[in-house]
Amino acid sequence: MKKENSQYDAMDKTLHAAMSKLTSGLSPSALMAAYADWAVHLALSPGKQAHLMEKATRKSTRLAGYLSECTTQKGQNQPCIEPLPFDKRFSDPTWQTWPFNLLSQSFLLNQQWWSNATTDVNGVTQQHENVVEFATRQMLDIFSPSNYLLTNPQLLEQTKQEGGQNLVRGMQNLMDDMQRHIGNKKPVGTEEYAVGKNLAVTPGKVVYRNHLIELIQYTPVTEQVRPEPILIVPAWIMKYYILDLSAQNSLVKYLTEQGFTVFMVSWKNPDQDDRDLGMADYRKYGVMDAIDTIGKITGKAKIHGIGYCLGGTLLSIAAAAMSRDGDDRIQSLSLLATQVDFSEAGELMLFINESQVSFLEDMMWEQGYLDAKQMSGAFQLLRSNDLIWSRMVHDYLMGNRTPVNDLMAWNSDTTRMPYKMHSHYLRKLFLDNDLTEGRYLVDDKPISISDIRAPAFVVGTQKDHVAPWQSVYKFHLLSDTDVTFLLTSGGHNAGIVSEPGHPRRSYQIATTKKEAKYTDPNSWEAKQAHHEGSWWPELTKWLHNHSSKLTAPPTMGAPNKKLSVLCDAPGTYIFQN
């Protein structure tokens, strides 16, 4: 019987894996369940239906009045609805001319009505409401007049001025992108950036390698350094060198120039053979092996830990386990755009429920890993106006190409995630929130963030779709240590890559002592002063304040302890496709 069940399970998993290729990894069952919940409750809510009919009548009347003004009066008329603040599709003045003003106004009114229809229906679960509202908005966006040549005045004007050459270029761009997608090639323009040439070029050596990481020790550039070295643990969902981009915006280079010895974890890009690597392996062979190696090289017991995104979550887990076990080698903890509580993990929670996680598990079961391209569907949908429709209009109808920068080149250098690790991550952290609830096990014993005693420097970014800053701020609630929280402008990636001299950067910062009373994030934001410029100097000042007196730099590697230099930075794992 068990064997037959396994065969039946394999049949289901194979079907779901095949379906995932058509749905970008999104579970159709989860979407259908959300719409069924909404439709049934709406059908049983005559009051809500009557309210929607009343709204439809009022909006139709407003649109008819606007149409009358447009046909009887000369000049611009006051719109009957304004776009949402983040919606820039109709900001050009040409959208105020006839008949495009009517097209945009009718679209916005229709969009607003559907938002009313998909929200505030009594009885619908909050996640199902969010999913239905989100999915409906995506479908409506397909029909936005800004997406089509004949209904977009800017496109019509450009086509007229260029004699249609923009469309010729757009078709060439489309064919080029299709060929690159079929050939599994990187986006156009990324050829100008190459790892080891103008990306990840900070000098250093690989001083340790196991089956999961390479540990890079960067060459010191100052005569003296702080005794406590820095270990940076990046996320393994992308390659590490977002923190070592070009020479002018490398956080690694900046830290070495400020007098710190810096080590970086470079993760292996897993394949099918690594399907059984779990979160415990990433902690043990990633963070802990790196800490042990650094101790042998520097001869120092304590380190400054810096974690970015998922790497920060893993570093927090390791720090909590170390503190539980009486291991005090963490001198300080810096968490960049990192969540340890996932109950309010932003719009990504739209795609995290039992149905979706099971669907992803079935997809990974077949191939042994989750490819970054299979994750991209959800991330692009979260910002479809910016990442899908605006790009299509810009590249294929306007015939223009956005110049590629180093951050965009890094973003196209994708990685994979092992089946077991990603399933564990989604279930234990996102779905069940075990780390917050005290159920997360390390070596078969639970850990708690409140056990961490090292002072913490926590960075949130204002426009973060991956780790909303209010969620990052929850470290205050869970920890029992001094927390310096910094809120910076920008998003999940660009907000972190915020080198001195970067234009239009600002931040707020304050330290909360462990004995202080709790302040909610909105009150904290309203109270703190704004500072112009990069937040990097604040980090280095904080690290200096939590370090010992300057000393001579350590040797590169430790040959006498069987830690010889293996190769030059950026190592070999970074080149794995």
C-alpha positions as CSV (number, residue, x, y, z in Angstrom):
1,M,0.0,0.0,0.0
2,K,2.8,2.4,0.9
3,K,4.4,1.8,-2.5
4,E,1.2,2.4,-4.3
5,N,0.7,5.7,-2.4
6,S,4.2,6.7,-3.4
7,Q,3.4,6.0,-7.0
8,Y,0.2,8.1,-6.8
9,D,2.1,10.9,-5.1
10,A,4.7,10.8,-7.8
11,M,1.9,11.2,-10.4
12,D,0.6,14.3,-8.7
13,K,4.0,15.8,-8.2
14,T,4.9,15.2,-11.9
15,L,1.6,16.9,-13.0
16,H,2.2,19.9,-10.7
17,A,5.8,20.2,-11.9
18,A,4.6,20.3,-15.5
19,M,1.9,22.9,-14.7
20,S,4.4,25.1,-12.9
21,K,6.3,25.7,-16.2
22,L,3.1,27.4,-17.5
23,T,2.3,29.4,-14.4
24,S,5.8,30.7,-13.4
25,G,5.6,28.6,-10.3
26,L,2.3,30.1,-9.0
27,S,-0.3,27.6,-7.8
28,P,-3.6,27.7,-9.8
29,S,-5.3,25.9,-6.9
30,A,-4.4,28.7,-4.5
31,L,-5.8,31.3,-6.9
32,M,-9.0,29.4,-7.5
33,A,-9.5,28.9,-3.7
34,A,-9.1,32.6,-3.1
35,Y,-11.6,33.5,-5.9
36,A,-14.1,30.9,-4.6
37,D,-13.9,32.3,-1.1
38,W,-14.5,35.8,-2.4
39,A,-17.3,34.8,-4.9
40,V,-19.3,32.7,-2.4
41,H,-19.2,35.4,0.3
42,L,-20.1,38.2,-2.3
43,A,-23.0,36.1,-3.5
44,L,-24.3,35.9,0.0
45,S,-23.9,39.6,0.7
46,P,-26.8,41.5,-0.9
47,G,-25.9,44.6,1.0
48,K,-22.4,44.6,-0.5
49,Q,-23.9,44.0,-4.0
50,A,-26.3,46.9,-3.6
51,H,-23.4,49.1,-2.5
52,L,-21.4,48.1,-5.5
53,M,-24.3,48.8,-7.8
54,E,-24.7,52.3,-6.2
55,K,-21.0,52.9,-6.7
56,A,-21.2,51.8,-10.4
57,T,-24.1,54.2,-10.9
58,R,-22.2,57.1,-9.3
59,K,-19.1,56.4,-11.3
60,S,-21.0,56.2,-14.6
61,T,-22.7,59.5,-13.8
62,R,-19.3,61.1,-13.0
63,L,-17.8,59.8,-16.2
64,A,-20.8,61.0,-18.3
65,G,-20.5,64.4,-16.7
66,Y,-16.8,64.4,-17.5
67,L,-17.5,63.4,-21.1
68,S,-20.1,66.3,-21.4
69,E,-17.5,68.8,-20.2
70,C,-14.9,67.5,-22.6
71,T,-17.2,67.9,-25.6
72,T,-18.8,71.2,-24.6
73,Q,-15.8,73.1,-23.1
74,K,-12.5,74.0,-24.6
75,G,-9.2,73.4,-22.8
76,Q,-8.4,71.0,-20.0
77,N,-11.1,69.8,-17.6
78,Q,-10.7,68.7,-14.0
79,P,-10.4,64.9,-13.9
80,C,-13.1,63.0,-12.0
81,I,-10.5,60.6,-10.5
82,E,-6.8,60.9,-9.8
83,P,-4.3,58.0,-10.2
84,L,-2.8,56.5,-7.1
85,P,0.4,58.3,-6.0
86,F,2.7,55.5,-7.3
87,D,0.9,55.2,-10.7
88,K,2.8,57.3,-13.2
89,R,1.2,55.8,-16.4
90,F,-1.0,58.9,-17.1
91,S,1.3,61.6,-15.7
92,D,2.2,63.0,-19.1
93,P,0.2,66.1,-20.1
94,T,-0.9,64.5,-23.4
95,W,-3.2,62.2,-21.4
96,Q,-5.3,65.3,-20.6
97,T,-6.2,65.8,-24.3
98,W,-9.2,64.3,-26.1
99,P,-10.0,61.4,-26.4
100,F,-7.1,60.0,-24.2
101,N,-8.4,61.8,-21.1
102,L,-11.7,59.9,-21.4
103,L,-9.8,56.6,-21.9
104,S,-7.6,57.1,-18.9
105,Q,-10.4,58.3,-16.7
106,S,-12.7,55.4,-17.6
107,F,-9.9,52.9,-16.9
108,L,-9.1,54.4,-13.5
109,L,-12.8,54.5,-12.5
110,N,-13.1,50.9,-13.6
111,Q,-10.0,49.9,-11.6
112,Q,-11.3,51.7,-8.5
113,W,-14.7,49.9,-8.7
114,W,-13.0,46.5,-8.9
115,S,-10.9,47.4,-6.0
116,N,-14.1,48.1,-4.0
117,A,-15.6,44.9,-5.3
118,T,-12.7,42.7,-4.2
119,T,-12.2,44.2,-0.8
120,D,-14.3,44.5,2.4
121,V,-16.5,41.5,1.6
122,N,-17.5,40.1,5.0
123,G,-16.2,36.6,5.8
124,V,-13.4,36.4,3.2
125,T,-10.0,35.6,4.8
126,Q,-7.5,38.4,4.7
127,Q,-5.0,36.5,2.5
128,H,-7.7,35.5,0.0
129,E,-8.9,39.1,-0.1
130,N,-5.4,40.3,-0.8
131,V,-4.9,37.6,-3.5
132,V,-8.1,38.4,-5.3
133,E,-7.6,42.2,-5.2
134,F,-4.0,41.7,-6.4
135,A,-4.9,39.2,-9.2
136,T,-7.8,41.3,-10.4
137,R,-5.5,44.4,-10.5
138,Q,-3.0,42.4,-12.6
139,M,-5.8,41.4,-15.1
140,L,-7.0,45.0,-15.4
141,D,-3.5,46.3,-16.0
142,I,-3.4,44.2,-19.1
143,F,-6.1,46.5,-20.6
144,S,-4.6,49.8,-19.5
145,P,-4.7,52.3,-22.5
146,S,-1.1,53.1,-21.8
147,N,-0.1,49.6,-23.0
148,Y,-1.3,50.0,-26.6
149,L,-0.1,52.1,-29.5
150,L,-3.5,53.4,-30.7
151,T,-4.6,54.4,-27.2
152,N,-1.3,56.0,-25.9
153,P,-0.8,59.6,-27.1
154,Q,2.9,59.5,-26.3
155,L,3.4,56.5,-28.5
156,L,1.3,58.0,-31.3
157,E,3.3,61.2,-31.2
158,Q,6.7,59.4,-31.2
159,T,5.6,57.1,-34.0
160,K,4.5,60.1,-36.0
161,Q,7.8,62.0,-35.4
162,E,10.0,59.0,-36.2
163,G,8.0,57.7,-39.1
164,G,7.5,54.4,-37.4
165,Q,11.2,53.7,-36.8
166,N,10.5,53.2,-33.1
167,L,8.3,50.2,-34.0
168,V,11.0,48.8,-36.2
169,R,13.5,49.1,-33.3
170,G,10.9,47.6,-30.9
171,M,10.5,44.6,-33.1
172,Q,14.2,44.1,-33.2
173,N,14.4,44.4,-29.5
174,L,11.6,41.8,-29.1
175,M,13.3,39.3,-31.4
176,D,16.6,39.8,-29.6
177,D,15.0,39.2,-26.2
178,M,13.2,36.1,-27.5
179,Q,16.4,34.7,-28.8
180,R,18.2,35.4,-25.6
181,H,15.4,33.8,-23.6
182,I,15.4,30.7,-25.8
183,G,19.2,30.5,-25.7
184,N,19.2,31.0,-21.9
185,K,21.5,34.1,-22.4
186,K,21.7,37.1,-20.1
187,P,19.8,40.3,-21.0
188,V,21.2,42.7,-23.5
189,G,23.8,45.1,-22.2
190,T,25.0,42.9,-19.4
191,E,28.0,41.9,-21.5
192,E,29.6,45.1,-20.5
193,Y,29.9,43.8,-16.9
194,A,31.9,40.8,-16.0
195,V,32.8,39.3,-12.6
196,G,36.5,39.7,-11.9
197,K,36.8,42.5,-14.5
198,N,34.6,45.3,-13.4
199,L,32.4,43.5,-10.8
200,A,33.6,41.9,-7.6
201,V,37.1,43.3,-8.1
202,T,38.1,44.1,-4.5
203,P,41.5,42.3,-4.0
204,G,41.4,39.2,-1.8
205,K,42.0,35.5,-1.5
206,V,39.9,32.4,-1.1
207,V,41.2,30.9,2.2
208,Y,38.7,28.1,2.7
209,R,36.4,26.0,0.6
210,N,33.9,23.2,1.4
211,H,31.0,21.7,-0.6
212,L,28.8,24.8,0.1
213,I,30.9,27.9,0.5
214,E,34.1,29.6,-0.4
215,L,35.4,32.0,2.2
216,I,37.1,35.2,0.8
217,Q,39.5,37.2,2.9
218,Y,40.0,40.7,1.5
219,T,43.4,42.3,1.4
220,P,43.9,45.0,4.0
221,V,44.4,48.5,2.7
222,T,45.3,50.3,6.0
223,E,48.4,49.9,8.2
224,Q,46.3,49.0,11.2
225,V,42.8,47.4,11.5
226,R,40.3,46.7,14.2
227,P,41.1,43.3,15.9
228,E,37.5,42.0,15.4
229,P,37.1,40.9,11.8
230,I,33.9,41.3,9.9
231,L,32.1,38.3,8.4
232,I,29.5,39.1,5.8
233,V,26.8,36.5,5.1
234,P,24.9,37.3,1.9
235,A,21.7,35.7,0.7
236,W,22.2,32.7,-1.4
237,I,19.1,33.5,-3.5
238,M,21.5,35.7,-5.6
239,K,25.3,35.9,-5.8
240,Y,27.2,37.6,-3.1
241,Y,28.8,40.5,-5.1
242,I,25.9,42.9,-4.7
243,L,28.0,43.9,-1.7
244,D,31.1,44.1,-3.9
245,L,29.8,45.6,-7.1
246,S,31.9,48.2,-9.0
247,A,34.9,49.8,-7.3
248,Q,32.9,53.0,-6.5
249,N,30.0,51.3,-4.8
250,S,31.5,48.2,-3.1
251,L,30.5,47.9,0.6
252,V,33.4,45.5,1.0
253,K,36.0,47.9,-0.4
254,Y,34.5,50.7,1.8
255,L,34.8,48.6,4.9
256,T,38.4,47.7,4.2
257,E,39.2,51.3,3.7
258,Q,37.8,52.1,7.1
259,G,40.2,49.8,8.8
260,F,38.4,46.5,9.0
261,T,39.4,43.0,8.1
262,V,36.6,41.7,6.0
263,F,35.6,38.1,5.2
264,M,32.8,37.2,2.7
265,V,30.9,34.0,2.2
266,S,30.5,33.0,-1.4
267,W,27.8,30.4,-1.8
268,K,27.9,27.5,-4.2
269,N,25.2,27.5,-6.9
270,P,23.5,24.2,-6.0
271,D,22.4,21.7,-8.6
272,Q,20.3,18.5,-8.5
273,D,23.0,16.7,-6.5
274,D,22.5,19.2,-3.7
275,R,18.7,18.6,-3.3
276,D,19.1,17.3,0.3
277,L,21.0,20.3,1.6
278,G,18.8,21.9,4.3
279,M,18.8,25.0,6.5
280,A,20.9,23.2,9.0
281,D,23.6,22.5,6.4
282,Y,23.6,26.2,5.5
283,R,24.1,27.2,9.1
284,K,26.7,24.6,9.9
285,Y,28.8,24.5,6.7
286,G,28.1,28.2,5.9
287,V,28.1,30.4,8.9
288,M,29.7,28.2,11.5
289,D,32.5,26.9,9.3
290,A,33.3,30.5,8.3
291,I,33.4,31.6,12.0
292,D,35.7,28.7,12.9
293,T,38.0,29.5,10.0
294,I,38.2,33.2,10.7
295,G,39.1,32.4,14.3
296,K,42.0,30.2,13.2
297,I,43.3,32.9,10.8
298,T,43.0,36.0,13.0
299,G,43.5,34.3,16.4
300,K,40.6,36.4,17.7
301,A,37.6,35.0,19.4
302,K,35.0,37.5,18.4
303,I,33.7,38.8,15.1
304,H,31.3,41.4,13.7
305,G,28.6,39.6,11.8
306,I,26.9,41.3,8.9
307,G,24.0,39.6,7.2
308,Y,22.0,40.7,4.2
309,C,18.5,39.5,3.4
310,L,18.2,35.8,3.8
311,G,21.8,35.7,4.9
312,G,20.9,37.9,7.8
313,T,18.1,35.5,8.8
314,L,20.6,32.6,8.8
315,L,23.1,34.7,10.7
316,S,20.4,35.5,13.3
317,I,19.6,31.8,13.7
318,A,23.3,31.0,14.1
319,A,23.8,33.8,16.6
320,A,20.7,32.7,18.7
321,A,22.0,29.1,18.8
322,M,25.5,30.2,19.7
323,S,24.1,32.4,22.6
324,R,21.9,29.5,23.8
325,D,25.0,27.3,23.9
326,G,27.2,29.8,25.6
327,D,29.3,30.6,22.5
328,D,30.0,34.4,22.7
329,R,32.1,34.8,19.5
330,I,29.6,37.3,18.0
331,Q,30.8,40.8,19.0
332,S,28.1,42.6,17.1
333,L,25.3,41.8,14.7
334,S,24.4,43.9,11.7
335,L,21.3,42.9,9.7
336,L,20.6,44.5,6.4
337,A,17.1,44.3,5.0
338,T,16.6,41.2,7.1
339,Q,13.5,39.6,8.6
340,V,13.4,37.3,11.6
341,D,9.6,37.6,12.0
342,F,7.6,36.6,8.8
343,S,4.0,37.3,9.9
344,E,3.9,40.5,7.9
345,A,6.5,39.8,5.2
346,G,4.9,42.2,2.7
347,E,3.4,41.4,-0.6
348,L,5.3,38.1,-1.0
349,M,2.9,36.7,1.6
350,L,0.4,36.7,-1.3
351,F,2.2,33.6,-2.6
352,I,2.8,31.9,0.7
353,N,0.1,29.4,1.9
354,E,-0.2,25.7,2.1
355,S,-1.3,25.3,-1.5
356,Q,1.5,27.5,-2.9
357,V,4.2,25.9,-0.8
358,S,3.1,22.4,-1.7
359,F,3.0,23.4,-5.4
360,L,6.6,24.7,-5.1
361,E,7.7,21.6,-3.3
362,D,6.3,19.4,-6.1
363,M,8.1,21.6,-8.7
364,M,11.4,21.3,-6.8
365,W,10.9,17.6,-6.2
366,E,11.2,16.8,-9.9
367,Q,14.4,18.7,-10.5
368,G,16.0,18.9,-7.0
369,Y,16.2,22.7,-6.8
370,L,14.3,25.9,-7.5
371,D,15.7,28.0,-10.3
372,A,15.7,31.8,-10.0
373,K,13.8,32.1,-13.2
374,Q,11.0,30.1,-11.7
375,M,10.9,32.6,-8.8
376,S,10.9,35.6,-11.1
377,G,7.2,35.3,-12.0
378,A,6.1,36.2,-8.5
379,F,8.6,39.1,-8.1
380,Q,7.7,40.6,-11.5
381,L,3.9,40.4,-10.7
382,L,4.5,42.3,-7.5
383,R,5.7,45.3,-9.6
384,S,4.0,44.5,-12.9
385,N,3.7,48.1,-13.9
386,D,7.4,48.7,-13.6
387,L,8.8,45.3,-14.5
388,I,6.4,44.1,-17.2
389,W,4.1,46.6,-18.8
390,S,6.3,49.7,-18.6
391,R,9.2,47.7,-20.0
392,M,7.1,46.3,-22.9
393,V,6.0,49.8,-23.8
394,H,9.5,51.3,-23.4
395,D,11.4,48.5,-25.2
396,Y,9.0,47.2,-27.8
397,L,6.7,50.2,-28.7
398,M,9.0,53.1,-28.0
399,G,11.9,51.1,-29.3
400,N,14.3,52.3,-26.6
401,R,16.6,50.4,-24.3
402,T,17.3,51.3,-20.7
403,P,21.1,51.4,-20.2
404,V,22.3,48.5,-18.0
405,N,24.1,49.3,-14.8
406,D,26.1,47.1,-12.5
407,L,23.2,46.4,-10.2
408,M,21.0,45.3,-13.1
409,A,23.9,43.1,-14.3
410,W,24.1,41.5,-10.9
411,N,20.3,41.0,-10.8
412,S,20.5,38.9,-14.0
413,D,23.3,36.6,-12.5
414,T,20.9,34.2,-11.0
415,T,21.3,31.2,-8.7
416,R,19.3,28.2,-7.6
417,M,18.1,26.9,-4.2
418,P,18.1,23.3,-3.0
419,Y,14.8,21.4,-2.7
420,K,15.1,20.6,1.0
421,M,16.5,24.0,2.1
422,H,13.8,26.0,0.3
423,S,11.0,23.8,1.5
424,H,12.3,24.1,5.1
425,Y,12.7,27.9,4.7
426,L,9.2,28.4,3.4
427,R,7.5,26.1,5.9
428,K,9.5,26.8,9.1
429,L,10.0,30.5,8.6
430,F,7.3,31.9,6.2
431,L,4.4,29.6,6.7
432,D,4.7,28.6,10.4
433,N,6.9,31.5,11.6
434,D,8.7,29.1,13.9
435,L,11.6,31.4,14.6
436,T,9.4,33.9,16.2
437,E,7.2,31.4,18.1
438,G,10.2,29.6,19.7
439,R,9.7,26.4,17.7
440,Y,12.7,26.6,15.4
441,L,15.1,23.8,16.2
442,V,18.9,23.9,16.0
443,D,20.5,20.6,16.9
444,D,17.1,19.3,18.1
445,K,16.6,22.1,20.6
446,P,14.6,25.3,20.1
447,I,16.3,28.7,19.8
448,S,15.1,32.3,20.5
449,I,16.1,35.6,19.1
450,S,15.8,37.0,22.6
451,D,18.9,35.0,23.6
452,I,21.1,37.2,21.4
453,R,23.0,39.6,23.7
454,A,25.3,41.2,21.1
455,P,24.4,44.7,20.1
456,A,22.5,45.0,16.8
457,F,22.6,47.4,13.9
458,V,19.4,46.8,11.8
459,V,18.8,48.5,8.5
460,G,15.4,48.7,6.7
461,T,14.7,50.2,3.3
462,Q,11.7,52.4,2.6
463,K,10.6,50.8,-0.7
464,D,11.3,47.2,0.1
465,H,8.9,44.7,-1.5
466,V,10.8,41.7,-0.2
467,A,11.5,42.7,3.5
468,P,9.2,45.6,4.4
469,W,11.0,47.9,6.8
470,Q,8.1,47.6,9.4
471,S,8.7,43.8,9.4
472,V,12.5,44.3,9.7
473,Y,11.8,46.7,12.6
474,K,10.2,43.8,14.6
475,F,13.7,42.9,15.7
476,H,13.0,45.3,18.5
477,L,10.1,43.2,19.7
478,L,12.0,39.9,19.6
479,S,15.5,40.8,20.9
480,D,16.8,41.6,24.3
481,T,19.8,43.8,23.4
482,D,20.6,47.3,22.3
483,V,19.3,47.9,18.8
484,T,20.4,50.7,16.5
485,F,17.8,50.9,13.8
486,L,18.4,52.8,10.5
487,L,15.8,53.4,7.9
488,T,17.2,54.4,4.5
489,S,15.7,55.5,1.2
490,G,15.6,53.1,-1.7
491,G,14.5,49.5,-2.1
492,H,15.7,46.1,-1.1
493,N,18.8,46.2,-3.2
494,A,19.4,49.8,-4.2
495,G,18.8,51.0,-0.7
496,I,21.6,48.8,0.6
497,V,24.0,49.8,-2.2
498,S,24.2,53.4,-1.0
499,E,27.8,54.5,-1.2
500,P,28.9,58.0,-0.1
501,G,28.2,60.5,-2.9
502,H,25.2,58.6,-4.2
503,P,22.5,61.2,-5.2
504,R,19.1,61.3,-3.5
505,R,19.9,59.2,-0.5
506,S,18.7,59.9,3.0
507,Y,18.2,58.0,6.2
508,Q,16.9,58.1,9.8
509,I,18.6,56.5,12.7
510,A,18.2,56.0,16.5
511,T,19.4,53.6,19.2
512,T,17.0,51.8,21.5
513,K,18.5,50.5,24.7
514,K,17.3,47.0,25.8
515,E,15.6,48.4,28.9
516,A,13.7,51.1,27.0
517,K,10.0,50.9,26.3
518,Y,8.8,49.8,22.9
519,T,8.0,52.4,20.2
520,D,5.9,51.3,17.2
521,P,7.5,51.7,13.7
522,N,5.3,54.6,12.5
523,S,5.8,56.6,15.7
524,W,9.6,55.9,15.4
525,E,9.6,57.2,11.8
526,A,7.7,60.3,12.7
527,K,10.0,61.2,15.5
528,Q,13.4,60.7,13.9
529,A,15.3,63.4,12.0
530,H,16.2,62.9,8.4
531,H,19.9,62.9,7.4
532,E,21.0,63.4,3.8
533,G,23.6,61.1,2.3
534,S,24.8,57.5,2.6
535,W,24.2,55.4,5.7
536,W,27.5,53.5,5.3
537,P,29.4,56.0,7.5
538,E,26.9,55.4,10.3
539,L,27.6,51.6,10.1
540,T,31.3,52.0,10.2
541,K,31.1,54.5,13.1
542,W,28.9,52.1,15.0
543,L,31.3,49.2,14.3
544,H,34.3,51.3,15.4
545,N,32.5,52.0,18.7
546,H,32.0,48.3,19.3
547,S,35.6,47.3,18.4
548,S,38.9,47.1,20.3
549,K,42.0,49.2,19.7
550,L,43.7,49.1,16.3
551,T,46.3,46.5,15.6
552,A,48.3,45.0,12.8
553,P,46.3,43.2,10.0
554,P,46.2,39.4,10.2
555,T,48.0,37.2,7.6
556,M,46.2,36.1,4.5
557,G,45.1,32.6,5.4
558,A,46.9,30.5,8.0
559,P,49.2,28.0,6.2
560,N,50.5,26.7,9.5
561,K,46.9,25.7,10.4
562,K,46.2,24.0,7.0
563,L,44.4,27.2,5.7
564,S,46.5,28.0,2.7
565,V,45.4,30.5,0.1
566,L,43.4,28.6,-2.5
567,C,43.0,31.2,-5.3
568,D,42.4,34.9,-5.8
569,A,39.1,36.5,-5.1
570,P,36.3,36.3,-6.3
571,G,37.0,32.6,-6.3
572,T,35.4,29.8,-8.3
573,Y,31.9,29.3,-7.0
574,I,30.8,32.7,-8.2
575,F,31.3,31.6,-11.8
576,Q,29.0,28.6,-11.5
577,N,26.0,28.9,-13.8
